[in-house]
Amino acid sequence: MKIGILLFTCLLFLGNDLSETSFKAIEKTKKLADNTIYDQHNWKPGSGIIPPRLPNGSSNVDSLIMTHLESAEVLKNKSINTVFNVAMVFEKDGHVSSFTPSKSAHLLVATEVVRMLKRMPKAKPATKNGKPVRFRMYYEFSFKNS
């Protein structure tokens, strides 16, 4: 009987020790994984954060999208005048995980813009102190078709 109680006490002690060790390891992992989404609106030069860089620059992407919008069949013969932003979250590997057009966007135009943005190649990811981080950027689009 004494051996059983001693064995139970040892297992209870070891079990608590192991779970505490596991908990500390999980907490350490959480501290290491920075999943914060840094925002372009709060970004300042010299903050240690370098925003994502698109291949061939953002002006090339803008011109490709505008060229597509001008020739898009779904937008032809429609009188549309809209200016809106699209928020895009760039992940640590450079791909974009979400596209959110502003509420002022015309539905047809916003749908076409997001469809084209999804075809965009991976960007060079944003970094903070040399380590990749998630970053939200905003692109403004204007479209006028009379």
Chimera marker file (.cmm) of the C-alpha trace (Angstrom):
<marker_set name="trace">
<marker id="1" x="0.000" y="0.000" z="0.000" r="1" g="1" b="0" radius="0.5"/>
<marker id="2" x="2.852" y="2.397" z="0.876" r="1" g="1" b="0" radius="0.5"/>
<marker id="3" x="4.530" y="1.629" z="-2.440" r="1" g="1" b="0" radius="0.5"/>
<marker id="4" x="1.297" y="2.450" z="-4.300" r="1" g="1" b="0" radius="0.5"/>
<marker id="5" x="0.957" y="5.815" z="-2.551" r="1" g="1" b="0" radius="0.5"/>
<marker id="6" x="4.623" y="6.594" z="-3.167" r="1" g="1" b="0" radius="0.5"/>
<marker id="7" x="4.293" y="5.663" z="-6.852" r="1" g="1" b="0" radius="0.5"/>
<marker id="8" x="1.137" y="7.780" z="-7.202" r="1" g="1" b="0" radius="0.5"/>
<marker id="9" x="2.871" y="10.765" z="-5.550" r="1" g="1" b="0" radius="0.5"/>
<marker id="10" x="5.887" y="10.427" z="-7.883" r="1" g="1" b="0" radius="0.5"/>
<marker id="11" x="3.673" y="10.253" z="-10.984" r="1" g="1" b="0" radius="0.5"/>
<marker id="12" x="1.656" y="13.231" z="-9.818" r="1" g="1" b="0" radius="0.5"/>
<marker id="13" x="4.848" y="15.226" z="-9.223" r="1" g="1" b="0" radius="0.5"/>
<marker id="14" x="6.345" y="14.239" z="-12.602" r="1" g="1" b="0" radius="0.5"/>
<marker id="15" x="3.094" y="14.930" z="-14.404" r="1" g="1" b="0" radius="0.5"/>
<marker id="16" x="2.927" y="18.460" z="-13.008" r="1" g="1" b="0" radius="0.5"/>
<marker id="17" x="6.564" y="19.054" z="-13.877" r="1" g="1" b="0" radius="0.5"/>
<marker id="18" x="6.095" y="17.852" z="-17.474" r="1" g="1" b="0" radius="0.5"/>
<marker id="19" x="2.965" y="19.896" z="-18.065" r="1" g="1" b="0" radius="0.5"/>
<marker id="20" x="4.682" y="23.003" z="-16.679" r="1" g="1" b="0" radius="0.5"/>
<marker id="21" x="7.654" y="22.394" z="-18.994" r="1" g="1" b="0" radius="0.5"/>
<marker id="22" x="5.304" y="21.921" z="-21.956" r="1" g="1" b="0" radius="0.5"/>
<marker id="23" x="3.444" y="25.109" z="-21.053" r="1" g="1" b="0" radius="0.5"/>
<marker id="24" x="6.728" y="27.061" z="-20.938" r="1" g="1" b="0" radius="0.5"/>
<marker id="25" x="7.731" y="25.670" z="-24.347" r="1" g="1" b="0" radius="0.5"/>
<marker id="26" x="4.388" y="26.727" z="-25.847" r="1" g="1" b="0" radius="0.5"/>
<marker id="27" x="4.701" y="30.225" z="-24.363" r="1" g="1" b="0" radius="0.5"/>
<marker id="28" x="8.236" y="30.549" z="-25.750" r="1" g="1" b="0" radius="0.5"/>
<marker id="29" x="6.996" y="29.520" z="-29.212" r="1" g="1" b="0" radius="0.5"/>
<marker id="30" x="4.202" y="32.089" z="-29.042" r="1" g="1" b="0" radius="0.5"/>
<marker id="31" x="6.710" y="34.804" z="-28.194" r="1" g="1" b="0" radius="0.5"/>
<marker id="32" x="8.921" y="33.806" z="-31.123" r="1" g="1" b="0" radius="0.5"/>
<marker id="33" x="6.107" y="33.740" z="-33.693" r="1" g="1" b="0" radius="0.5"/>
<marker id="34" x="5.275" y="37.357" z="-34.552" r="1" g="1" b="0" radius="0.5"/>
<marker id="35" x="1.936" y="37.224" z="-36.367" r="1" g="1" b="0" radius="0.5"/>
<marker id="36" x="1.230" y="40.924" z="-35.961" r="1" g="1" b="0" radius="0.5"/>
<marker id="37" x="-0.078" y="42.606" z="-39.092" r="1" g="1" b="0" radius="0.5"/>
<marker id="38" x="1.857" y="45.855" z="-39.468" r="1" g="1" b="0" radius="0.5"/>
<marker id="39" x="-0.162" y="48.536" z="-41.249" r="1" g="1" b="0" radius="0.5"/>
<marker id="40" x="0.959" y="50.952" z="-43.942" r="1" g="1" b="0" radius="0.5"/>
<marker id="41" x="-1.028" y="53.759" z="-42.277" r="1" g="1" b="0" radius="0.5"/>
<marker id="42" x="1.008" y="53.361" z="-39.062" r="1" g="1" b="0" radius="0.5"/>
<marker id="43" x="4.354" y="52.795" z="-40.779" r="1" g="1" b="0" radius="0.5"/>
<marker id="44" x="7.113" y="55.381" z="-40.474" r="1" g="1" b="0" radius="0.5"/>
<marker id="45" x="10.535" y="55.424" z="-42.127" r="1" g="1" b="0" radius="0.5"/>
<marker id="46" x="13.202" y="54.460" z="-39.617" r="1" g="1" b="0" radius="0.5"/>
<marker id="47" x="10.813" y="52.173" z="-37.700" r="1" g="1" b="0" radius="0.5"/>
<marker id="48" x="12.872" y="49.101" z="-38.584" r="1" g="1" b="0" radius="0.5"/>
<marker id="49" x="10.106" y="47.865" z="-40.914" r="1" g="1" b="0" radius="0.5"/>
<marker id="50" x="10.642" y="47.651" z="-44.649" r="1" g="1" b="0" radius="0.5"/>
<marker id="51" x="7.309" y="47.293" z="-46.552" r="1" g="1" b="0" radius="0.5"/>
<marker id="52" x="6.844" y="44.506" z="-49.123" r="1" g="1" b="0" radius="0.5"/>
<marker id="53" x="8.272" y="45.135" z="-52.575" r="1" g="1" b="0" radius="0.5"/>
<marker id="54" x="6.410" y="44.047" z="-55.686" r="1" g="1" b="0" radius="0.5"/>
<marker id="55" x="8.311" y="42.657" z="-58.660" r="1" g="1" b="0" radius="0.5"/>
<marker id="56" x="8.929" y="45.485" z="-61.150" r="1" g="1" b="0" radius="0.5"/>
<marker id="57" x="7.440" y="48.005" z="-58.686" r="1" g="1" b="0" radius="0.5"/>
<marker id="58" x="3.869" y="48.979" z="-57.867" r="1" g="1" b="0" radius="0.5"/>
<marker id="59" x="3.526" y="51.366" z="-60.820" r="1" g="1" b="0" radius="0.5"/>
<marker id="60" x="3.854" y="48.399" z="-63.189" r="1" g="1" b="0" radius="0.5"/>
<marker id="61" x="1.054" y="46.566" z="-61.346" r="1" g="1" b="0" radius="0.5"/>
<marker id="62" x="-1.134" y="49.694" z="-61.463" r="1" g="1" b="0" radius="0.5"/>
<marker id="63" x="-0.676" y="50.095" z="-65.213" r="1" g="1" b="0" radius="0.5"/>
<marker id="64" x="-1.401" y="46.399" z="-65.863" r="1" g="1" b="0" radius="0.5"/>
<marker id="65" x="-4.619" y="46.548" z="-63.860" r="1" g="1" b="0" radius="0.5"/>
<marker id="66" x="-5.763" y="49.797" z="-65.473" r="1" g="1" b="0" radius="0.5"/>
<marker id="67" x="-5.062" y="48.373" z="-68.931" r="1" g="1" b="0" radius="0.5"/>
<marker id="68" x="-7.119" y="45.302" z="-68.044" r="1" g="1" b="0" radius="0.5"/>
<marker id="69" x="-10.006" y="47.391" z="-66.688" r="1" g="1" b="0" radius="0.5"/>
<marker id="70" x="-10.157" y="49.468" z="-69.848" r="1" g="1" b="0" radius="0.5"/>
<marker id="71" x="-10.535" y="46.316" z="-71.954" r="1" g="1" b="0" radius="0.5"/>
<marker id="72" x="-12.696" y="44.233" z="-69.575" r="1" g="1" b="0" radius="0.5"/>
<marker id="73" x="-15.873" y="43.050" z="-71.305" r="1" g="1" b="0" radius="0.5"/>
<marker id="74" x="-17.990" y="43.204" z="-68.127" r="1" g="1" b="0" radius="0.5"/>
<marker id="75" x="-17.262" y="46.923" z="-67.790" r="1" g="1" b="0" radius="0.5"/>
<marker id="76" x="-17.835" y="47.945" z="-71.416" r="1" g="1" b="0" radius="0.5"/>
<marker id="77" x="-20.953" y="49.989" z="-72.149" r="1" g="1" b="0" radius="0.5"/>
<marker id="78" x="-21.425" y="50.776" z="-68.439" r="1" g="1" b="0" radius="0.5"/>
<marker id="79" x="-21.290" y="54.299" z="-67.072" r="1" g="1" b="0" radius="0.5"/>
<marker id="80" x="-19.063" y="53.943" z="-64.006" r="1" g="1" b="0" radius="0.5"/>
<marker id="81" x="-17.065" y="56.518" z="-62.090" r="1" g="1" b="0" radius="0.5"/>
<marker id="82" x="-15.415" y="55.167" z="-58.928" r="1" g="1" b="0" radius="0.5"/>
<marker id="83" x="-12.383" y="55.741" z="-56.727" r="1" g="1" b="0" radius="0.5"/>
<marker id="84" x="-11.580" y="53.218" z="-54.009" r="1" g="1" b="0" radius="0.5"/>
<marker id="85" x="-8.839" y="51.513" z="-51.998" r="1" g="1" b="0" radius="0.5"/>
<marker id="86" x="-8.014" y="47.835" z="-51.781" r="1" g="1" b="0" radius="0.5"/>
<marker id="87" x="-6.351" y="46.655" z="-48.567" r="1" g="1" b="0" radius="0.5"/>
<marker id="88" x="-4.023" y="43.696" z="-49.114" r="1" g="1" b="0" radius="0.5"/>
<marker id="89" x="-2.318" y="41.628" z="-46.416" r="1" g="1" b="0" radius="0.5"/>
<marker id="90" x="1.120" y="40.431" z="-47.497" r="1" g="1" b="0" radius="0.5"/>
<marker id="91" x="2.211" y="37.313" z="-45.624" r="1" g="1" b="0" radius="0.5"/>
<marker id="92" x="5.724" y="36.440" z="-44.450" r="1" g="1" b="0" radius="0.5"/>
<marker id="93" x="6.430" y="34.492" z="-47.644" r="1" g="1" b="0" radius="0.5"/>
<marker id="94" x="5.322" y="37.340" z="-49.936" r="1" g="1" b="0" radius="0.5"/>
<marker id="95" x="1.924" y="36.038" z="-51.065" r="1" g="1" b="0" radius="0.5"/>
<marker id="96" x="-1.221" y="38.075" z="-50.462" r="1" g="1" b="0" radius="0.5"/>
<marker id="97" x="-3.742" y="36.411" z="-48.155" r="1" g="1" b="0" radius="0.5"/>
<marker id="98" x="-6.626" y="38.874" z="-48.338" r="1" g="1" b="0" radius="0.5"/>
<marker id="99" x="-8.019" y="41.581" z="-50.569" r="1" g="1" b="0" radius="0.5"/>
<marker id="100" x="-10.554" y="44.000" z="-49.098" r="1" g="1" b="0" radius="0.5"/>
<marker id="101" x="-11.990" y="46.736" z="-51.332" r="1" g="1" b="0" radius="0.5"/>
<marker id="102" x="-13.358" y="49.816" z="-49.570" r="1" g="1" b="0" radius="0.5"/>
<marker id="103" x="-17.120" y="50.170" z="-49.323" r="1" g="1" b="0" radius="0.5"/>
<marker id="104" x="-17.106" y="53.036" z="-51.824" r="1" g="1" b="0" radius="0.5"/>
<marker id="105" x="-16.001" y="50.688" z="-54.618" r="1" g="1" b="0" radius="0.5"/>
<marker id="106" x="-18.313" y="49.860" z="-57.501" r="1" g="1" b="0" radius="0.5"/>
<marker id="107" x="-18.942" y="46.116" z="-57.256" r="1" g="1" b="0" radius="0.5"/>
<marker id="108" x="-18.067" y="45.262" z="-60.875" r="1" g="1" b="0" radius="0.5"/>
<marker id="109" x="-14.851" y="47.294" z="-60.860" r="1" g="1" b="0" radius="0.5"/>
<marker id="110" x="-13.764" y="46.010" z="-57.444" r="1" g="1" b="0" radius="0.5"/>
<marker id="111" x="-14.383" y="42.412" z="-58.512" r="1" g="1" b="0" radius="0.5"/>
<marker id="112" x="-12.223" y="42.862" z="-61.611" r="1" g="1" b="0" radius="0.5"/>
<marker id="113" x="-9.439" y="44.605" z="-59.672" r="1" g="1" b="0" radius="0.5"/>
<marker id="114" x="-9.324" y="41.841" z="-57.038" r="1" g="1" b="0" radius="0.5"/>
<marker id="115" x="-9.377" y="39.190" z="-59.778" r="1" g="1" b="0" radius="0.5"/>
<marker id="116" x="-6.320" y="40.806" z="-61.365" r="1" g="1" b="0" radius="0.5"/>
<marker id="117" x="-4.542" y="41.320" z="-58.031" r="1" g="1" b="0" radius="0.5"/>
<marker id="118" x="-4.905" y="37.607" z="-57.274" r="1" g="1" b="0" radius="0.5"/>
<marker id="119" x="-2.805" y="36.908" z="-60.381" r="1" g="1" b="0" radius="0.5"/>
<marker id="120" x="-0.007" y="39.088" z="-59.065" r="1" g="1" b="0" radius="0.5"/>
<marker id="121" x="3.327" y="37.331" z="-58.445" r="1" g="1" b="0" radius="0.5"/>
<marker id="122" x="4.712" y="37.034" z="-54.923" r="1" g="1" b="0" radius="0.5"/>
<marker id="123" x="6.278" y="40.130" z="-53.479" r="1" g="1" b="0" radius="0.5"/>
<marker id="124" x="9.480" y="40.367" z="-51.517" r="1" g="1" b="0" radius="0.5"/>
<marker id="125" x="8.038" y="40.193" z="-47.975" r="1" g="1" b="0" radius="0.5"/>
<marker id="126" x="8.036" y="43.032" z="-45.489" r="1" g="1" b="0" radius="0.5"/>
<marker id="127" x="10.727" y="42.779" z="-42.842" r="1" g="1" b="0" radius="0.5"/>
<marker id="128" x="11.195" y="44.066" z="-39.330" r="1" g="1" b="0" radius="0.5"/>
<marker id="129" x="14.789" y="44.087" z="-38.152" r="1" g="1" b="0" radius="0.5"/>
<marker id="130" x="15.640" y="41.672" z="-40.980" r="1" g="1" b="0" radius="0.5"/>
<marker id="131" x="12.884" y="39.121" z="-40.196" r="1" g="1" b="0" radius="0.5"/>
<marker id="132" x="9.817" y="38.631" z="-42.444" r="1" g="1" b="0" radius="0.5"/>
<marker id="133" x="6.554" y="40.036" z="-41.049" r="1" g="1" b="0" radius="0.5"/>
<marker id="134" x="2.936" y="40.374" z="-42.173" r="1" g="1" b="0" radius="0.5"/>
<marker id="135" x="2.052" y="43.785" z="-43.616" r="1" g="1" b="0" radius="0.5"/>
<marker id="136" x="-1.168" y="45.468" z="-44.794" r="1" g="1" b="0" radius="0.5"/>
<marker id="137" x="-0.872" y="47.830" z="-47.749" r="1" g="1" b="0" radius="0.5"/>
<marker id="138" x="-3.481" y="49.963" z="-49.460" r="1" g="1" b="0" radius="0.5"/>
<marker id="139" x="-3.692" y="50.621" z="-53.189" r="1" g="1" b="0" radius="0.5"/>
<marker id="140" x="-5.941" y="53.290" z="-54.635" r="1" g="1" b="0" radius="0.5"/>
<marker id="141" x="-7.737" y="52.675" z="-57.898" r="1" g="1" b="0" radius="0.5"/>
<marker id="142" x="-9.840" y="55.050" z="-59.925" r="1" g="1" b="0" radius="0.5"/>
<marker id="143" x="-11.963" y="54.083" z="-62.900" r="1" g="1" b="0" radius="0.5"/>
<marker id="144" x="-14.079" y="56.232" z="-65.150" r="1" g="1" b="0" radius="0.5"/>
<marker id="145" x="-16.062" y="54.875" z="-68.051" r="1" g="1" b="0" radius="0.5"/>
<marker id="146" x="-18.657" y="57.126" z="-69.680" r="1" g="1" b="0" radius="0.5"/>
<link id1="1" id2="2" r="1" g="1" b="0" radius="0.2"/>
<link id1="2" id2="3" r="1" g="1" b="0" radius="0.2"/>
<link id1="3" id2="4" r="1" g="1" b="0" radius="0.2"/>
<link id1="4" id2="5" r="1" g="1" b="0" radius="0.2"/>
<link id1="5" id2="6" r="1" g="1" b="0" radius="0.2"/>
<link id1="6" id2="7" r="1" g="1" b="0" radius="0.2"/>
<link id1="7" id2="8" r="1" g="1" b="0" radius="0.2"/>
<link id1="8" id2="9" r="1" g="1" b="0" radius="0.2"/>
<link id1="9" id2="10" r="1" g="1" b="0" radius="0.2"/>
<link id1="10" id2="11" r="1" g="1" b="0" radius="0.2"/>
<link id1="11" id2="12" r="1" g="1" b="0" radius="0.2"/>
<link id1="12" id2="13" r="1" g="1" b="0" radius="0.2"/>
<link id1="13" id2="14" r="1" g="1" b="0" radius="0.2"/>
<link id1="14" id2="15" r="1" g="1" b="0" radius="0.2"/>
<link id1="15" id2="16" r="1" g="1" b="0" radius="0.2"/>
<link id1="16" id2="17" r="1" g="1" b="0" radius="0.2"/>
<link id1="17" id2="18" r="1" g="1" b="0" radius="0.2"/>
<link id1="18" id2="19" r="1" g="1" b="0" radius="0.2"/>
<link id1="19" id2="20" r="1" g="1" b="0" radius="0.2"/>
<link id1="20" id2="21" r="1" g="1" b="0" radius="0.2"/>
<link id1="21" id2="22" r="1" g="1" b="0" radius="0.2"/>
<link id1="22" id2="23" r="1" g="1" b="0" radius="0.2"/>
<link id1="23" id2="24" r="1" g="1" b="0" radius="0.2"/>
<link id1="24" id2="25" r="1" g="1" b="0" radius="0.2"/>
<link id1="25" id2="26" r="1" g="1" b="0" radius="0.2"/>
<link id1="26" id2="27" r="1" g="1" b="0" radius="0.2"/>
<link id1="27" id2="28" r="1" g="1" b="0" radius="0.2"/>
<link id1="28" id2="29" r="1" g="1" b="0" radius="0.2"/>
<link id1="29" id2="30" r="1" g="1" b="0" radius="0.2"/>
<link id1="30" id2="31" r="1" g="1" b="0" radius="0.2"/>
<link id1="31" id2="32" r="1" g="1" b="0" radius="0.2"/>
<link id1="32" id2="33" r="1" g="1" b="0" radius="0.2"/>
<link id1="33" id2="34" r="1" g="1" b="0" radius="0.2"/>
<link id1="34" id2="35" r="1" g="1" b="0" radius="0.2"/>
<link id1="35" id2="36" r="1" g="1" b="0" radius="0.2"/>
<link id1="36" id2="37" r="1" g="1" b="0" radius="0.2"/>
<link id1="37" id2="38" r="1" g="1" b="0" radius="0.2"/>
<link id1="38" id2="39" r="1" g="1" b="0" radius="0.2"/>
<link id1="39" id2="40" r="1" g="1" b="0" radius="0.2"/>
<link id1="40" id2="41" r="1" g="1" b="0" radius="0.2"/>
<link id1="41" id2="42" r="1" g="1" b="0" radius="0.2"/>
<link id1="42" id2="43" r="1" g="1" b="0" radius="0.2"/>
<link id1="43" id2="44" r="1" g="1" b="0" radius="0.2"/>
<link id1="44" id2="45" r="1" g="1" b="0" radius="0.2"/>
<link id1="45" id2="46" r="1" g="1" b="0" radius="0.2"/>
<link id1="46" id2="47" r="1" g="1" b="0" radius="0.2"/>
<link id1="47" id2="48" r="1" g="1" b="0" radius="0.2"/>
<link id1="48" id2="49" r="1" g="1" b="0" radius="0.2"/>
<link id1="49" id2="50" r="1" g="1" b="0" radius="0.2"/>
<link id1="50" id2="51" r="1" g="1" b="0" radius="0.2"/>
<link id1="51" id2="52" r="1" g="1" b="0" radius="0.2"/>
<link id1="52" id2="53" r="1" g="1" b="0" radius="0.2"/>
<link id1="53" id2="54" r="1" g="1" b="0" radius="0.2"/>
<link id1="54" id2="55" r="1" g="1" b="0" radius="0.2"/>
<link id1="55" id2="56" r="1" g="1" b="0" radius="0.2"/>
<link id1="56" id2="57" r="1" g="1" b="0" radius="0.2"/>
<link id1="57" id2="58" r="1" g="1" b="0" radius="0.2"/>
<link id1="58" id2="59" r="1" g="1" b="0" radius="0.2"/>
<link id1="59" id2="60" r="1" g="1" b="0" radius="0.2"/>
<link id1="60" id2="61" r="1" g="1" b="0" radius="0.2"/>
<link id1="61" id2="62" r="1" g="1" b="0" radius="0.2"/>
<link id1="62" id2="63" r="1" g="1" b="0" radius="0.2"/>
<link id1="63" id2="64" r="1" g="1" b="0" radius="0.2"/>
<link id1="64" id2="65" r="1" g="1" b="0" radius="0.2"/>
<link id1="65" id2="66" r="1" g="1" b="0" radius="0.2"/>
<link id1="66" id2="67" r="1" g="1" b="0" radius="0.2"/>
<link id1="67" id2="68" r="1" g="1" b="0" radius="0.2"/>
<link id1="68" id2="69" r="1" g="1" b="0" radius="0.2"/>
<link id1="69" id2="70" r="1" g="1" b="0" radius="0.2"/>
<link id1="70" id2="71" r="1" g="1" b="0" radius="0.2"/>
<link id1="71" id2="72" r="1" g="1" b="0" radius="0.2"/>
<link id1="72" id2="73" r="1" g="1" b="0" radius="0.2"/>
<link id1="73" id2="74" r="1" g="1" b="0" radius="0.2"/>
<link id1="74" id2="75" r="1" g="1" b="0" radius="0.2"/>
<link id1="75" id2="76" r="1" g="1" b="0" radius="0.2"/>
<link id1="76" id2="77" r="1" g="1" b="0" radius="0.2"/>
<link id1="77" id2="78" r="1" g="1" b="0" radius="0.2"/>
<link id1="78" id2="79" r="1" g="1" b="0" radius="0.2"/>
<link id1="79" id2="80" r="1" g="1" b="0" radius="0.2"/>
<link id1="80" id2="81" r="1" g="1" b="0" radius="0.2"/>
<link id1="81" id2="82" r="1" g="1" b="0" radius="0.2"/>
<link id1="82" id2="83" r="1" g="1" b="0" radius="0.2"/>
<link id1="83" id2="84" r="1" g="1" b="0" radius="0.2"/>
<link id1="84" id2="85" r="1" g="1" b="0" radius="0.2"/>
<link id1="85" id2="86" r="1" g="1" b="0" radius="0.2"/>
<link id1="86" id2="87" r="1" g="1" b="0" radius="0.2"/>
<link id1="87" id2="88" r="1" g="1" b="0" radius="0.2"/>
<link id1="88" id2="89" r="1" g="1" b="0" radius="0.2"/>
<link id1="89" id2="90" r="1" g="1" b="0" radius="0.2"/>
<link id1="90" id2="91" r="1" g="1" b="0" radius="0.2"/>
<link id1="91" id2="92" r="1" g="1" b="0" radius="0.2"/>
<link id1="92" id2="93" r="1" g="1" b="0" radius="0.2"/>
<link id1="93" id2="94" r="1" g="1" b="0" radius="0.2"/>
<link id1="94" id2="95" r="1" g="1" b="0" radius="0.2"/>
<link id1="95" id2="96" r="1" g="1" b="0" radius="0.2"/>
<link id1="96" id2="97" r="1" g="1" b="0" radius="0.2"/>
<link id1="97" id2="98" r="1" g="1" b="0" radius="0.2"/>
<link id1="98" id2="99" r="1" g="1" b="0" radius="0.2"/>
<link id1="99" id2="100" r="1" g="1" b="0" radius="0.2"/>
<link id1="100" id2="101" r="1" g="1" b="0" radius="0.2"/>
<link id1="101" id2="102" r="1" g="1" b="0" radius="0.2"/>
<link id1="102" id2="103" r="1" g="1" b="0" radius="0.2"/>
<link id1="103" id2="104" r="1" g="1" b="0" radius="0.2"/>
<link id1="104" id2="105" r="1" g="1" b="0" radius="0.2"/>
<link id1="105" id2="106" r="1" g="1" b="0" radius="0.2"/>
<link id1="106" id2="107" r="1" g="1" b="0" radius="0.2"/>
<link id1="107" id2="108" r="1" g="1" b="0" radius="0.2"/>
<link id1="108" id2="109" r="1" g="1" b="0" radius="0.2"/>
<link id1="109" id2="110" r="1" g="1" b="0" radius="0.2"/>
<link id1="110" id2="111" r="1" g="1" b="0" radius="0.2"/>
<link id1="111" id2="112" r="1" g="1" b="0" radius="0.2"/>
<link id1="112" id2="113" r="1" g="1" b="0" radius="0.2"/>
<link id1="113" id2="114" r="1" g="1" b="0" radius="0.2"/>
<link id1="114" id2="115" r="1" g="1" b="0" radius="0.2"/>
<link id1="115" id2="116" r="1" g="1" b="0" radius="0.2"/>
<link id1="116" id2="117" r="1" g="1" b="0" radius="0.2"/>
<link id1="117" id2="118" r="1" g="1" b="0" radius="0.2"/>
<link id1="118" id2="119" r="1" g="1" b="0" radius="0.2"/>
<link id1="119" id2="120" r="1" g="1" b="0" radius="0.2"/>
<link id1="120" id2="121" r="1" g="1" b="0" radius="0.2"/>
<link id1="121" id2="122" r="1" g="1" b="0" radius="0.2"/>
<link id1="122" id2="123" r="1" g="1" b="0" radius="0.2"/>
<link id1="123" id2="124" r="1" g="1" b="0" radius="0.2"/>
<link id1="124" id2="125" r="1" g="1" b="0" radius="0.2"/>
<link id1="125" id2="126" r="1" g="1" b="0" radius="0.2"/>
<link id1="126" id2="127" r="1" g="1" b="0" radius="0.2"/>
<link id1="127" id2="128" r="1" g="1" b="0" radius="0.2"/>
<link id1="128" id2="129" r="1" g="1" b="0" radius="0.2"/>
<link id1="129" id2="130" r="1" g="1" b="0" radius="0.2"/>
<link id1="130" id2="131" r="1" g="1" b="0" radius="0.2"/>
<link id1="131" id2="132" r="1" g="1" b="0" radius="0.2"/>
<link id1="132" id2="133" r="1" g="1" b="0" radius="0.2"/>
<link id1="133" id2="134" r="1" g="1" b="0" radius="0.2"/>
<link id1="134" id2="135" r="1" g="1" b="0" radius="0.2"/>
<link id1="135" id2="136" r="1" g="1" b="0" radius="0.2"/>
<link id1="136" id2="137" r="1" g="1" b="0" radius="0.2"/>
<link id1="137" id2="138" r="1" g="1" b="0" radius="0.2"/>
<link id1="138" id2="139" r="1" g="1" b="0" radius="0.2"/>
<link id1="139" id2="140" r="1" g="1" b="0" radius="0.2"/>
<link id1="140" id2="141" r="1" g="1" b="0" radius="0.2"/>
<link id1="141" id2="142" r="1" g="1" b="0" radius="0.2"/>
<link id1="142" id2="143" r="1" g="1" b="0" radius="0.2"/>
<link id1="143" id2="144" r="1" g="1" b="0" radius="0.2"/>
<link id1="144" id2="145" r="1" g="1" b="0" radius="0.2"/>
<link id1="145" id2="146" r="1" g="1" b="0" radius="0.2"/>
</marker_set>
